[in-house]
Amino acid sequence: MERVSTNVPRGRFEFAQRPETDQSFENALAKARAGDRLTVDDGVELLTTGTAFDGIDPRRKELVLEAADQRRAEVVGEEVTFVANLNNNVTTACNTGCLFCNFKDPAGEFERGQVPDGGVAHTDRGFTKTPADSRRIVTDALERGIYEVTSVSGLHPALALDDDHREALDAQGGPNYKPASMYATDPGTYVEQLEAMAVDGVHLHSMTPEEAAHARRGTDRSYEQVYRRLKRAGLDSVPGTAAEILVDEVRDVICPQKIDTGEWVAAMEAAAAVGLDVTATIMYGHVENEAHRIQHLDVVREFQDRTGAITEFVPLSFVHHDTPLVEKGMVSTGATQAEDELLMAVSRLYLDNVENLQSSWVKFGDELGLKMLSCGANDFMGTILSEEITKRAGGEFGEFRSVREYVEMITAVGRVPAERSTDYRQRRVVDPEEGPFGPTLGPNADGTPLVDRSAVPADD
């Protein structure tokens, strides 16, 4: 029986949790096909295509993909959705030191004397935007027809929740805090940034659990108090990033300064408690093994059982280029294509309470991104008028995607293209012959094409 090896560096880290079970692949697959709720051991068997052997069995892999595609068809049908959106990340300044990330820049590089005063502190090293900068960027994109603004930023030491929080930190200090006066560009507060981006009814998708923790540091405010304040400022939904792998023995290796699994869950539950939709992610293909991946899915499934707040799950394949994990020799590559396909498929089968799974063309590229639509995915991300996080880690698949491109690619694989709202509650099937080939759901959308690729300047 031919088997292909994976590239995840299993065995190099002495993790307590290993991908070993007493279950059989055949039993796990039968449960998946029947629609039974899977156990952790079932998930490990499906993800490894059998733990009695090393590597992935190509024939068994295809059986898992087929089961996932069938489940996708039963749950969500043939539509492939996408959203017209803009990424407006406020700053790359961050001192957290996550080893998988190359989006961040040391915050000291943004202090006075290091970059010019005024405007956007934007150098080869990174950027910081003022609330006024964010307002201009979002206003321009809104006029072009976007529905959503996504904003996920570094943990700038001067960023506080609001003026009261900043005053308290100025008076008594706090972890990872320096006053805004030390920096060439004042990023404002989280509330000021959200109020600036909450323009004319645009959907604001921001404030990850890690950012919420940053917004309460040095205080006794609860996550619920923080998210309630952010909701008043215009926040509509919360990205469940900063999840990486929700197993602390992995987090201790790749992001020891970030919140732990319990804190991530507590922040997400607080967001749900104040009425905010959330998404959830997994970032895989680095130091973790298959047992960790399934345990992550189990945390997400249990959270969804309690709250029902997750609108989509997004598998994010680790882009290893130019990251500290590679520079330190801890990994040499990311996940294989077979691992990518299996992670998507097993996510569809394991997360029986999450309706929408997203294929990230930024992470996978077009060819593999489209393949994921036959592995359980039913969403193809967004137009992304700016993408900085993956690009700065060495991602090669760029940014900008027009509605026409979406329609052409989705119809080419025999599926039905549909523009959606962030929460999936609004949809508009796009006729591949008639269009319109521009967004229609955004506050100012009228069907005019959002992106004219010929007008996009080439990268320097």
C-alpha positions in Angstrom: 0.0 0.0 0.0 1.7 3.2 -1.1 2.0 5.9 1.5 3.4 9.4 1.3 5.2 11.1 4.1 4.3 14.4 5.6 6.5 17.4 6.1 5.4 18.4 9.6 8.5 18.0 11.8 6.9 15.4 14.1 9.2 13.8 16.7 11.5 16.9 17.0 9.4 18.2 19.9 8.8 16.2 23.0 5.1 16.7 23.1 3.0 14.7 25.6 0.2 14.4 23.1 0.9 12.1 20.1 -1.3 11.0 17.2 -1.8 7.4 18.4 -5.2 5.7 18.9 -6.9 2.4 19.5 -9.5 3.2 16.9 -9.3 1.9 13.3 -9.5 4.1 10.2 -12.3 1.9 8.8 -14.5 2.5 11.8 -13.8 6.2 11.9 -14.7 6.5 8.2 -17.9 4.6 8.6 -19.0 6.9 11.4 -18.1 9.9 9.2 -20.1 8.6 6.3 -23.1 7.9 8.6 -23.0 11.5 10.0 -22.3 10.3 13.5 -20.5 12.7 15.9 -16.8 11.9 15.7 -14.5 11.5 18.7 -11.0 12.8 19.0 -9.6 9.3 18.1 -11.9 9.2 15.1 -10.5 12.5 13.9 -6.9 11.5 14.4 -7.5 8.3 12.4 -9.1 10.3 9.5 -6.4 13.0 9.5 -3.6 10.5 9.5 -5.4 7.9 7.3 -4.5 5.4 10.0 -2.2 5.7 12.9 -0.7 2.2 12.5 1.5 3.5 9.7 3.7 6.5 9.0 2.6 8.9 6.2 -0.6 9.4 4.4 -2.3 6.7 2.3 -3.5 8.4 -1.0 -6.4 5.9 -1.5 -7.7 6.4 2.1 -7.2 10.2 1.8 -9.5 10.2 -1.2 -12.2 8.3 0.8 -12.0 11.0 3.5 -12.3 13.8 0.9 -15.3 12.1 -0.7 -17.1 11.8 2.6 -16.4 15.5 3.4 -17.6 16.7 0.0 -20.8 14.7 0.4 -21.3 16.2 3.8 -20.8 19.7 2.4 -23.4 19.1 -0.3 -25.9 17.9 2.3 -25.3 20.8 4.7 -24.8 23.8 2.4 -25.5 22.7 -1.1 -23.7 23.9 -4.2 -23.2 27.6 -3.6 -19.7 28.9 -3.1 -19.8 32.2 -1.3 -17.5 35.2 -1.1 -17.7 38.7 0.5 -16.6 42.1 -0.8 -14.2 43.3 1.8 -11.2 45.4 2.7 -8.4 44.6 5.1 -7.3 47.7 7.0 -4.7 46.6 9.6 -3.8 49.5 11.9 -0.2 48.7 12.8 2.6 46.2 12.4 4.2 47.4 15.7 4.2 44.4 18.1 6.5 43.0 20.8 4.8 39.7 21.3 7.4 37.7 19.5 5.3 34.9 18.0 7.7 32.6 16.1 5.3 31.9 13.2 4.7 35.6 12.3 6.6 38.0 10.1 3.8 40.6 10.0 5.1 42.3 13.2 7.9 44.8 13.6 9.6 45.7 16.9 7.6 48.5 18.4 10.8 50.4 19.2 11.3 51.1 15.5 8.2 53.3 15.6 9.4 55.6 18.4 10.2 59.2 17.7 13.4 59.7 15.9 13.1 56.3 14.2 10.5 57.3 11.6 9.2 60.7 10.3 6.6 62.5 12.4 3.0 62.8 11.1 0.8 60.8 8.9 1.2 57.1 8.4 4.5 55.8 9.8 5.2 53.6 6.8 8.6 52.3 6.1 10.1 49.1 4.7 9.8 47.9 8.3 6.1 48.4 8.6 3.4 51.0 9.4 1.1 52.6 11.9 -2.1 54.4 10.9 -4.0 57.1 12.8 -7.8 56.9 13.1 -8.0 59.6 10.4 -5.9 57.4 8.1 -8.2 54.5 8.7 -11.3 56.6 8.1 -10.0 57.8 4.7 -9.1 54.2 3.6 -12.4 52.8 4.6 -14.4 55.7 3.1 -12.7 55.2 -0.2 -13.3 51.4 -0.2 -17.0 51.9 0.9 -17.6 54.0 -2.1 -16.2 51.2 -4.3 -18.8 48.8 -2.9 -17.3 46.8 0.0 -19.6 45.2 2.6 -16.9 44.4 5.2 -13.8 45.9 6.8 -11.5 43.4 8.5 -8.9 44.8 10.9 -6.4 42.7 12.7 -3.3 44.5 14.0 -0.1 44.2 16.0 -0.2 44.9 19.7 1.2 48.4 19.7 2.3 49.3 23.2 0.4 52.7 23.0 -2.9 51.1 22.1 -5.5 51.2 24.9 -9.2 50.4 24.9 -10.4 54.0 25.3 -9.4 57.3 26.9 -10.1 56.1 30.4 -7.9 53.1 29.9 -5.1 55.2 28.4 -5.3 57.6 31.4 -5.1 54.7 33.8 -2.1 53.2 32.0 -0.5 56.6 31.9 -1.0 57.0 35.7 0.0 53.6 36.9 1.7 51.8 33.9 0.8 48.4 32.7 2.2 45.4 30.9 3.5 46.2 27.4 2.5 49.9 27.7 4.3 53.0 26.6 2.5 56.4 26.2 1.6 57.5 22.7 3.9 60.5 23.0 6.9 58.3 22.6 5.9 57.3 19.1 6.1 59.2 15.8 2.5 58.3 15.0 -0.2 58.0 17.6 -2.5 55.0 16.7 -5.2 56.4 19.0 -7.3 54.0 21.0 -9.1 50.9 19.9 -12.4 52.7 20.3 -11.2 55.6 18.2 -10.0 53.3 15.5 -13.2 51.4 15.4 -15.3 54.5 15.4 -13.2 55.8 12.5 -13.7 52.6 10.5 -17.5 52.2 11.3 -18.5 54.3 8.3 -22.0 54.4 6.9 -23.1 50.9 7.9 -20.1 49.0 6.8 -19.7 45.7 8.7 -16.7 45.9 11.0 -14.9 42.6 11.7 -12.1 43.2 14.2 -10.7 42.7 17.7 -9.3 39.2 18.0 -9.2 37.6 21.5 -5.5 38.6 21.6 -6.4 42.2 20.9 -9.1 42.1 23.5 -6.6 40.9 26.1 -4.4 43.9 25.1 -7.3 46.2 25.5 -7.9 45.2 29.1 -4.3 44.8 30.3 -3.5 46.5 33.6 -7.1 46.6 34.6 -9.7 44.4 36.2 -12.1 44.8 33.3 -13.7 41.6 32.0 -13.6 40.5 28.4 -17.4 41.0 28.4 -16.9 44.7 29.5 -14.3 45.1 26.8 -16.4 43.7 24.0 -19.5 45.6 25.1 -17.5 48.8 24.9 -16.2 47.8 21.4 -19.6 47.0 20.2 -20.8 50.5 21.1 -17.9 51.8 19.1 -19.2 50.0 16.0 -17.8 46.5 16.2 -20.1 44.0 14.4 -18.2 40.6 14.6 -15.0 39.2 15.9 -12.3 37.2 14.0 -11.3 34.1 15.9 -7.7 34.4 14.9 -4.9 34.3 17.5 -6.1 30.7 17.9 -3.1 29.1 16.1 -3.3 25.7 17.8 -5.6 25.6 20.8 -3.3 23.2 22.8 -1.1 24.9 25.3 2.0 22.6 24.8 2.1 23.8 21.2 1.4 27.5 22.1 4.3 27.3 24.6 6.6 26.7 21.7 5.3 29.0 18.9 3.7 31.8 20.9 4.6 31.7 24.6 3.7 35.3 25.2 0.2 35.1 23.8 -2.9 34.2 25.7 -3.4 30.5 26.4 -6.3 28.3 25.2 -8.5 29.1 28.2 -8.1 32.8 27.7 -8.9 32.5 24.0 -12.1 30.7 24.8 -13.0 33.1 27.6 -12.7 36.1 25.2 -14.7 34.4 22.5 -17.4 33.5 24.9 -17.6 37.1 26.1 -17.9 38.3 22.5 -20.8 35.9 22.0 -22.4 36.9 25.3 -22.7 40.5 24.2 -24.3 39.5 20.9 -21.3 39.5 18.5 -20.9 36.9 15.8 -17.5 35.3 15.7 -15.4 33.2 13.4 -12.8 30.5 14.3 -9.5 29.5 12.7 -6.7 27.0 13.0 -3.1 27.8 11.9 -1.4 24.4 11.2 1.6 22.9 9.5 4.4 24.0 11.8 5.5 22.1 15.0 2.2 20.5 15.9 1.0 17.0 15.2 -2.4 15.5 14.1 -3.5 14.9 17.7 -3.1 18.7 18.4 -5.1 19.5 15.3 -8.0 17.4 16.3 -7.9 18.6 19.9 -8.1 22.2 18.4 -11.2 21.2 16.4 -12.7 19.7 19.6 -12.2 23.0 21.5 -14.0 24.8 18.6 -16.8 22.3 18.5 -17.4 22.5 22.2 -17.5 26.3 22.0 -20.0 26.1 19.2 -22.2 23.7 21.2 -22.3 26.2 24.0 -22.8 29.4 22.0 -23.8 28.8 18.4 -21.9 32.1 17.6 -19.4 30.8 15.0 -20.4 31.8 11.4 -17.4 30.2 9.7 -14.3 28.1 10.3 -11.1 29.0 8.5 -8.2 26.5 8.2 -5.0 28.5 7.6 -2.0 26.6 6.3 1.2 27.9 7.8 3.2 30.1 5.4 6.7 29.3 6.6 8.8 31.6 4.4 10.6 34.4 6.2 9.3 33.4 9.7 11.3 33.0 12.9 10.4 29.3 13.1 12.4 28.8 9.9 15.1 31.2 10.8 15.7 29.4 14.0 15.8 26.0 12.3 12.7 24.8 14.1 10.8 24.0 10.9 11.9 23.8 7.3 8.5 23.8 5.5 4.8 24.0 6.0 2.0 21.4 5.4 1.9 19.2 2.4 -1.0 19.5 -0.1 -2.3 16.1 1.2 -2.3 17.5 4.8 -4.1 20.7 3.6 -6.8 18.6 1.9 -7.3 16.3 4.9 -7.4 19.2 7.4 -10.2 20.8 5.4 -12.1 17.5 5.0 -11.8 16.4 8.6 -12.8 19.9 9.7 -16.0 19.5 7.7 -16.7 16.0 9.2 -15.7 16.9 12.8 -17.3 20.3 13.1 -20.8 19.0 12.7 -22.2 22.3 14.2 -20.4 24.8 12.0 -22.1 25.4 8.7 -19.5 27.3 6.7 -15.9 26.4 6.0 -13.6 28.8 4.2 -10.9 28.1 1.6 -8.3 30.8 1.8 -6.9 31.6 -1.6 -4.3 33.9 0.0 -2.9 30.8 1.8 -3.5 28.1 -0.8 -3.4 30.0 -4.1 -6.1 29.6 -6.8 -5.5 26.0 -7.8 -5.4 24.4 -4.4 -7.9 26.9 -3.1 -10.4 25.7 -5.7 -9.5 22.1 -4.9 -10.6 22.7 -1.3 -14.1 23.3 -2.6 -14.3 19.5 -3.2 -12.8 18.8 0.2 -15.6 20.3 2.3 -15.2 24.0 1.9 -18.1 26.2 0.7 -16.7 29.7 1.0 -13.9 31.3 -1.0 -12.9 34.2 1.2 -13.2 37.8 0.1 -12.0 40.4 -2.4 -9.4 41.7 0.0 -8.5 45.1 -1.2 -5.4 44.9 0.9 -3.6 41.9 2.5 -0.5 42.3 4.6 -0.1 39.5 7.0 0.5 36.6 4.7 2.3 38.7 2.2 4.9 39.8 4.8 5.5 36.1 5.8 6.5 35.4 2.2 3.1 34.3 0.8 3.0 34.4 -3.0 -0.6 34.6 -3.8 -1.1 38.3 -3.5 -4.2 40.4 -2.9 -7.1 41.8 -4.9 -9.8 39.6 -6.3 -12.7 40.8 -8.6 -16.2 39.5 -8.5 -15.8 38.5 -12.2 -12.8 36.4 -11.3 -14.8 34.7 -8.5 -17.6 33.9 -10.9 -15.3 32.5 -13.5 -13.4 30.3 -11.1 -16.4 29.0 -9.2 -18.4 28.2 -12.3 -15.4 26.5 -13.8 -15.5 23.9 -11.0 -19.2 23.4 -11.4 -20.4 25.3 -8.4 -22.7 28.3 -8.0 -21.1 31.7 -7.2 -22.8 33.8 -4.5 -21.9 37.1 -3.0 -22.6 37.1 0.8 -22.7 39.3 3.8 -20.1 38.7 6.6 -22.6 36.7 8.7 -23.9 34.7 5.7 -27.5 35.8 6.3 -27.6 37.7 3.0 -26.7 36.1 -0.3 -26.9 37.0 -3.9 -26.3 34.4 -6.6 -24.3 35.9 -9.4 -25.5 34.9 -12.9 -22.3 34.0 -14.9 -23.8 35.5 -18.0 -25.7 38.5 -16.8 -23.8 39.6 -13.6 -23.7 42.2 -12.3 -20.0 41.5 -11.8 -19.6 43.9 -8.9 -20.8 43.8 -5.3 -24.5 44.6 -4.5 -24.8 44.0 -0.8 -22.5 46.7 0.7 -24.1 50.0 1.9 -23.0 51.8 -1.2 -22.7 48.9 -3.6 -24.5 49.2 -7.0 -23.0 46.3 -9.0 -20.0 48.4 -10.3 -16.9 46.2 -10.4 -14.9 46.6 -7.2 -11.5 45.9 -8.6 -10.1 46.7 -12.0 -7.0 44.6 -12.1 -5.5 46.7 -14.9 -5.6 49.7 -12.5 -3.8 47.9 -9.7 -0.1 49.0 -9.6 2.4 46.2 -9.7 4.4 45.4 -6.6 7.7 47.1 -6.3 
